[in-house]
Amino acid sequence: MNWNFQNSYTDLPNIYYSNVKPQNFQNPKLLLFNNELADELNLEVNNNEKAICNFLLGKNIDKKNFFSQAYAGHQFGQFTILGDGRAILLGEHINKNNIRFDIQLKGSGQTPYSRNGDGKATLGPMIREYIVSEAMNYLGIPSTRALAIIITGEKILREKYEPGAILVRVAKSHIRVGTFQFGSLLRNIKEFNNLINYTIKRLFPEIDNNEKKYLNFFKKICELQMNLIIEWMRVGFIHGVMNTDNMSISGETIDYGPCAYMDNYNPKTVFSSIDQMGRYSFENQSKIALWNLARFAETFLHLIDNNENKAIKLVENILIENKEKFENCWLEMMCKKLNLSTHENNQKLIYDFLDIMHIYKLDYTNTFINLEKNNLDENIFGDWLQKYNLKTKKKYFKINPVIIPRNHIIENIIKESYKENYSKLFTFNEILKFPYVENKNNKKYRKLPKDHEKVFQTYCGT
């Protein structure tokens, strides 16, 4: 196996990171390895489990310049200093197409940013992240990817003792809004300018020489983030903790803690056990994204314009523009989910459909599939269908998934995995690779949870 590490982040001032090594685990075992992703990374893989574990844990790397990133963030609206408390970057791997990927170990032990935590991860949350992040990829939604899960052989104390595990995560970058918030705290303009120029050159080289590159940089990030939220809402995904440190500058979904997919449609749905006020509910995700983007812009107003008031006005205009653009894009996306023409005014029809789903507590995924199959309950949708049938129809592909990683399925897989029964995990991972195809193999995974299977809260696992 071969890494092609060419680290660039460590050329930044070392205030932005700390060199650190992963803990040495005596008997690691490979639970999952993502062969498709390994091919994309151009990794040559052998069949020796111990060799793969050693490779993924960085044991065979000569220059062990591993590091954890420092950042800050607004967590549920409260600002705090953070950092990679249980993650380290092995390095930045360059594949044959000259594409750069961060390779990160999540749960590999303490770092300078662990804040009295053990820096480790338990198996359940790592399985959840592996399943959901890979599902997002196959759903066509920008996301970090999971290369592997390694069981460490340790027992980790949370509410009870649980098996320890490490997720090997792959991303375009791990630079976050919180990274810029941290940089702005330093009050060192030169060091901050190094960070923003590095980020632009790494992720958006096409605007590097633009006369208004900092304003265009902000526009670019706004567009990526709002498009991402549209995609989340298309499939009924709820991130759970949209803190500023969980918003990736690359536009990828990152940090799958208390995330979940809706079963019964309710725009106020919240899963995170710590979101008591519904700040990060399904319907609030676009609003929070705009709030986070405003915090992001605050860090480099001085680069947008020397006149702070003028810079603020420029940013406000972009945020207002993106709010309007989001609303238009959401309507277009919903038209596609309903197989309606995007050139007609279908706003009332869309909202009426969602209201019916909400009132009758209908499943968000299956109801759209039932519509496509002309299988809606006419006792519920009769009046709506009369209006719908007068509209122009169009078939869109890869819009309404048949299969999503439902919460009760994931919880059952985790439960079985804790008994060292991994067959359900392996099977479900294969099923999720074809989310838009209905077949006999995925039939049982399309069913709604029974009352005793329903999951109402999810947890971050730290």
Buried (B, 14 or more C-beta within 10 A) or exposed (E): BEBBBEBEBBEBBEBBBBBBEBBEBEEBBBBBBBEEBBEBBBBEBEEEEEBBBBBBBBBEBEEBBBBBBBBBBBBBEEBEBBBBBBBBBBBBBBBEEEEBBBBBBBBBBBBBBBEEEBBBBBBBBBBBBBBBBBBBBBBBBBBBBBBBBBBBEBEBEBEEEBBBBBBBBBBBBBBBBBBBBBBBBBEEEEBBBBBBBBBBEBBBEEBEEEEEBBBBBBBBBBBBBBBBBBBBBBBBBBBBBBBBBBBBBBBBBBBBBBBBBBBBBBEEBBBBEBBEEEBBBBEBBBBBBBBBBBBBBBBBBBBBBEEEEEBBEBBEEBBEEBBEBBEEBBBBBBBBBBBBEBEEEBEEBBEBBBEBBBEBEBBBBBBBBBBBEEEBEEEBBEEBBEEBEEBEEEEBEEBBBBBBBBBBBBBBBBEBBBEEEBEBBEEBBEBBEBBBEBEEEBEEBBEBBEEEBEBEBBBBBB
